[in-house]
Amino acid sequence: MTMRSYINHTAERVLSGEILSAGDALRLADADGTDLHLLFAEASRIREHFKGSSASLCSIINAKSGRCPENCAFCAQSSAHATNVPVYPLVDEDELVRCAHSAEQNGARCYGIITSGTGIRPGAELEKICRAVRRIKAETGIDPSCSLGILDYATAMQLKEAGMVTYHHNLETSRSFFPNICTTHDYEDDLETIRAVKRAGLKACCGGIFGLGETFSHRVEMAETLRELDVDTVPINFLNPVEGTRLADAAFLTPMECLTIIALYRFMLPTRDLTVCGGREKNLRELQSWIFLAGASGMMTGNYLTTPGRDPLQDRQMLTDLGMAIGVCG
């Protein structure tokens, strides 16, 4: 069977409800040349079938920055790296709420409060975040989200009762490649966090970063893990190397490799939201609008944790030019 025939046949299998194996996905990853255009088109068809033709926008605030004890190779906030990242404690409640209002004005329907560190413990910080979440839920039409590190069930329930809709916690990469990226906590801790979130009845936003040195086999392995965890949204980030980190000299991915990753994840996770987040400007360059043609259903708008993003007006114009409406998250 030619690659073009295989792409068409595999897309029909996905549309009929079949679950692809790792072998199926890895064969798709071999597509090149004009076959890639067909791969993207079929991924877009799968996305429209399961998720519709609108695009969701999300936004975040770096609510507590720097001095993280974890040693993730890519992270500018790790205390293991010497970077110029801002260092500050948890911002005040009013600022958390103000930024939620701003995110809503920019078209976002999901807003994440992100803090550096291994995890959140009961105490003043958690109480402040819960107060802010209650206000965001009451004052805006936004779905509040948090990303506070490793989490247990009791804390997940406390955040849910405050009004949190989604908890974000990335795996970053596959289990087999993870020791190359982080050695300060176990991969199982991340899996248990997502399991606790799901047990609490919350939406789980969980994905990773591509361009860390992993292979397509690692990428497919992570997709299988995300499928097993039954996550709701998969954030797709592309490495934007930061000076001072262990991956400072890593090369950017090519736009076509980025789009192939998005398409593969759409084939493997057809019913999930795929949200393209950090690094899209540097890695995709002039092909940013192609993320939707390759199967993405959403994107992060505004700034990222430690690097600037695009003007939200540009993102909204891009969606207008594509004929895509802004939809809800999830």
N, C-alpha and C positions, 0 to 999 in steps of 0.2 A: 504494500500500500504506500503510495506517495505521501509526502508530508502534508500536502494540501488536502488529500483525501482523509488522512488521519485526523487533521484538525477539524474538518467538517464532521466526520463521524463521531469524534470525541465530544464535540459541542452538542450534537444531537443526544448523545448518551446523558450528558449533564442536564440538558433541558427535560429529559424524561425522568430525572430523579436519581440517576445512578451516581454512586460515590466513586471518584477516581482513586486509583492506587498511586503509590509513589512512582511506580514504573511508568504509568500513564503520563504523569506530570513531567517526569524527566525526559520522556520522548518529546513532549511538546516543547521543552526547553531547548531542544536541538534545532528548532526552527530558525531560519536565517533568511536574509534577503527579502524578496517580496512575500515569502511565506509568513514573515512576521506581521505584515499588514493584514493578512487573513486571520492570524491568531488574535490580533487586537480587535478586528471586526467581530469575530465570533465571541470574544470575551465581552464586548459591548452589547451584543445581542443577549447573552446570558444575563448581564446586569439589568438590562431593560426588562427582560422577562420576569426576573425575581424581585427587582428593587424599583422598577419604574424609571422614568426619564428625568426626574428632578435630582438635584445635588444638595446634600446637607453641608452646612458650614459650622465649624466649631472654633472656639477660641480659648486661650489659657492665660493665666497669670502666674508668673514665677514668684510665688508668695513668700518663699523662704529660700535664700540662695547661698550656696557654697558650704564648705567645711563638711562635706559628706564623708563618712568613714569608709564607704565602699570604694573599691579600686577599679571600677569599670573603665576599660581601656580607652573608651571614646569620650568620657565625661569631663567637661571643663570644671564641674563643681566638686570633683573628687579631691579630698585632702591629700591624695597620693600624687597629685599633679600640681605644677606651678604654672598657673594661668592668671590672666587678668580679669577673671570673672568677678562681678560684684559679690560682696559678702554682706548679708544682712539678715536679721532675725525675721520672724513672721510679721508681715505687714499688718497694719491695724484693720479692724473690722470694716470701717467705713470705706477704706481703699479696696478691699475685697468686693464690696457691694458696688462701689462706683464703677469698677472695671467690668462687672457683670452688665450694668446698664450700657456701658460703651460697647461691649460685645454684641448686645442685642441690637443696638442701633446700626451696627455694621453687618447685620444679617445672620449672626450666629444664633443657633438654637440650642447649643450645648456649650457650657462654660466650665472649664476645669481649674480648680485651685490646686496648684502643684507645689510641693515642698521638697527640699533636699533632705537626705538622711535615710537611714535604713528603714525606719518605720515610725508610726505615731503611737504614743502611749497615752493613757488617760491623764488628764491634767489641763493646765491653763490653755495650751495651744489647741488641743482638741475641742475644748469648750468654745474658744473663740471661733474656730472654723464652723462648729455647729451653729453658733449664733448667726454667722454670716450666711450660711446655707439657708437657714430659716427665712432670713430677710430676702435673699435672692429669690427664693421660691414664692414669697409673698408679693414682692415688688415688681417682678419681671415675668415674662413668658418663657424664660430660659429654663432648661433642665440642668440643675446643678450637678457637677461632677467633681470628684476629688482624686488626687494621685498623691498619696501620703506614704508610699512605700509598703513594706510587708505589713499585712493586716490580719487580725483574727476575727472570728465570727461576731463576738460581742461588740467590737468596735464598728464592724460593718453595720450591725443592727442599730447602734447609736446614731451613726451617720444617716442611715435610712430614715429613722424616726425624725431626724431634723429636716428631711426633705431631699437628701441626695438621691439622684436617680441612677447614676452610673458611677462605677469605680474603675479607674484606669490604673493598670499595672502591667508594664511590658515584660515579656520574657527576654527581649533583646535579640536572641538568636536561638538556635537549636540546643537541646541538651548536650549533644555530643561535642558541639563547638564552644559551649559556654565557658569551660575552664580556660580557654584562650583569652577570654574577655574579662572575667571576674572570678576572684578566688576568695572573696570575703564573706560570701554566703552561698548556700547550696541552691541549686536549681529547683529542688523540691520545695523550698520555702516560697518561691514565686508561684509554683503550681498550687500550693495550699492556699495562698492568698486568693487566687481566682476561684478555687473551690468554695472558700468561705463566702466570697461575694455572691456566688450563684446560690448557695444555700440560704443566704439572707434574702433572696428574691430580688436582688439588684441586677442591673445590666452590667456586663463585664466588657470593658474596652481593653484589649490586650493584643499587642503585636510586637514589633521589633524594629531594629535598625539594619539596613542592608549596606554592604560595602565595608564590612569589618574584616574581610579576608575570607569569609565563608564561601563555600561552593553552592551550586544549585542543589546538590543533595542535601546540604544543611538547610537550605531555604524550604525545600519540600518537607523535610523532617519537622521543621517548626510549624508549617501549615497543618500537618497531620496532628500535632499536639494541640494546636488551637481548635481544630475540629473536635478532638476528644474532649476538650474542656467546655465545648459548646459556648464559646464566647459570642458576644453580640456584634461588636465592632472591632475591626482590625486596623489599628493605625500603622501605616507603612511609612517609615522614615528612611532617608538616605543619608549616609554619613557626610557631614560637613566637617572635615578635620579641623581641630582647634590646636593652635600652637601651645605646646607644653604638655599635651596628653601623649599617651603611648602610641596613638594612631595619628599623630600630627602629620606624618609623611605619607599617609595612605592616599592613593589616587582616587579621584572622583569616578563614580560609575558613568558609563556612557548613557545618553538618553535612551537608546534602544534597549540596553540591559535593564534600566529602571522600568520601562514600559513592559518588558517581558515578564518581570517579577509581578507587576500588577495583574497582567493577564493570567499568569499561572495561578495566582491566588484567587482570581475570580472563577477560574475553572474548578479549583479545589474547594472553594468556600462560596458557592454560588448564591446562598441566601443571606450571607453576612454583609454588613456595611464595611466597605473598604475605604478608609479615609487616608488620603495622602497628606503627610505632615512635614516634619523638618527635612531640610536639605533639598527640597524640590527645585528651588530657584537655581542653586549651584550645579545640581546634577542634570536636571532636565533642560535648563536654559530656555531656548526658544520653543521647546516642545511641551511646555507645562500644560497647555490645553489638551494635549493628547492623553492625559491621565484618564479622562472620561471616555475617550475613544478606546482605551485599553481595558476598561471595566471598572474603574473607580466609581464610587457613589458619593464621595464627599471629600472635603479638604479642610485643613486648618487654615484660618485666615488671621492676619495680624502677626505679631512677633512670636518667636519661639522662646525657649527657656533662656538661652544665653546668646542667641543670635537674632538679628532682625529678620522679619519676613517682609512680604510685599504689602503695599498699601491695600487695605480691604476694598477700596473703590476699584482697583485694577482687577481684583478677583471677581467682584460682582459684574464688572464689564465683560470679563472673559466668559462668565456663564451666560450673559445676555447674548454675546456673539455666537455662542454655541446653541442658543435656543433652549437653554435649560433653566427651569425655575428653581428657586431655593426651596428645598423641602425640609422636613423635620428629621432630627437624628433618630436612628433606631428603626 
